[in-house]
Amino acid sequence: MNTLKWLQNWYYENCNGDWEHSYGVKIDTVDNPGWSVEIDLTDTYLEDMFFDSVEEERNDKDWFYCIVWDGVFHGAGGAMNLEEILVYFKNWASSIEK
């Protein structure tokens, strides 16, 4: 399953009539240029799971980082690194048993 389809399914599986009113997924652009991703983990099976943060800086245009704090997965990266951020989230979330 491709990464975007997987993320759609993850979001849908967490929608329960309440969760989606307070939490969700945000993908935005930043001006350096690049991407910002925030995925709320509160009230999901990932909420209390250990996350090993990552920071890759290959050059000024090819970089990304992912961290979890305050119940939110935060990722950011260069203009061509959005999929890499989402794949990192997918691989972590898929490795955790529900």
C-alpha positions as CSV (number, residue, x, y, z in Angstrom):
1,M,0.0,0.0,0.0
2,N,1.4,3.4,-0.9
3,T,2.2,5.8,1.9
4,L,-0.6,8.3,1.3
5,K,-3.2,5.5,1.1
6,W,-1.8,4.1,4.3
7,L,-2.0,7.5,6.1
8,Q,-5.6,7.9,4.9
9,N,-6.5,4.5,6.4
10,W,-4.7,5.3,9.7
11,Y,-6.6,8.6,10.0
12,Y,-9.9,6.9,9.1
13,E,-9.3,4.1,11.7
14,N,-8.9,6.7,14.4
15,C,-12.0,8.6,13.6
16,N,-14.6,7.5,16.1
17,G,-17.0,10.4,16.3
18,D,-14.9,12.2,18.9
19,W,-11.2,12.0,18.0
20,E,-11.5,13.8,14.7
21,H,-13.1,16.8,16.3
22,S,-10.1,17.5,18.5
23,Y,-7.2,15.8,16.7
24,G,-6.0,14.9,13.2
25,V,-3.2,15.3,10.6
26,K,-1.7,18.5,9.4
27,I,0.6,18.8,6.4
28,D,1.8,22.3,5.6
29,T,4.6,24.1,3.8
30,V,7.4,26.1,5.3
31,D,9.3,28.9,3.8
32,N,12.8,27.5,3.6
33,P,11.2,25.7,1.4
34,G,10.0,22.5,2.9
35,W,7.3,20.6,4.7
36,S,5.8,20.5,8.2
37,V,3.8,17.4,9.4
38,E,1.9,17.1,12.7
39,I,0.0,14.0,13.5
40,D,-1.9,13.9,16.8
41,L,-1.4,10.7,18.7
42,T,-3.7,11.4,21.7
43,D,-6.3,8.7,22.1
44,T,-4.6,6.4,19.5
45,Y,-2.7,3.2,20.1
46,L,0.5,5.2,19.6
47,E,-0.1,7.7,22.4
48,D,2.3,6.2,24.9
49,M,4.6,4.3,22.6
50,F,8.4,5.0,22.5
51,F,9.5,6.9,19.4
52,D,13.2,7.1,18.5
53,S,13.6,10.5,17.0
54,V,15.6,11.0,13.8
55,E,17.5,13.8,12.2
56,E,19.0,13.6,8.7
57,E,20.8,16.5,7.2
58,R,22.3,15.5,3.9
59,N,22.6,19.1,2.6
60,D,20.7,22.4,2.6
61,K,17.9,21.0,0.5
62,D,17.8,17.4,1.5
63,W,17.0,17.0,5.2
64,F,14.3,15.9,7.5
65,Y,13.6,15.2,11.2
66,C,10.9,13.5,13.1
67,I,10.2,13.6,16.8
68,V,7.2,13.0,19.2
69,W,6.5,15.4,21.9
70,D,3.3,16.3,23.8
71,G,1.4,13.5,22.1
72,V,2.1,14.8,18.6
73,F,4.4,13.4,15.9
74,H,6.3,16.3,14.4
75,G,8.1,16.0,11.2
76,A,9.8,18.6,9.0
77,G,12.0,18.4,5.9
78,G,13.1,19.9,2.7
79,A,10.8,20.4,-0.3
80,M,11.5,16.9,-1.7
81,N,11.3,15.1,1.7
82,L,7.6,14.9,2.5
83,E,7.3,11.3,1.5
84,E,10.3,10.4,3.6
85,I,8.7,12.0,6.7
86,L,5.4,10.1,6.1
87,V,7.2,6.8,5.5
88,Y,9.1,7.3,8.8
89,F,5.8,7.7,10.6
90,K,4.2,4.8,8.7
91,N,7.1,2.4,9.5
92,W,7.0,3.4,13.2
93,A,3.2,3.1,13.5
94,S,3.2,-0.2,11.6
95,S,5.8,-1.7,14.0
96,I,3.5,-1.1,17.0
97,E,0.9,-3.7,17.8
98,K,-2.6,-2.3,18.2
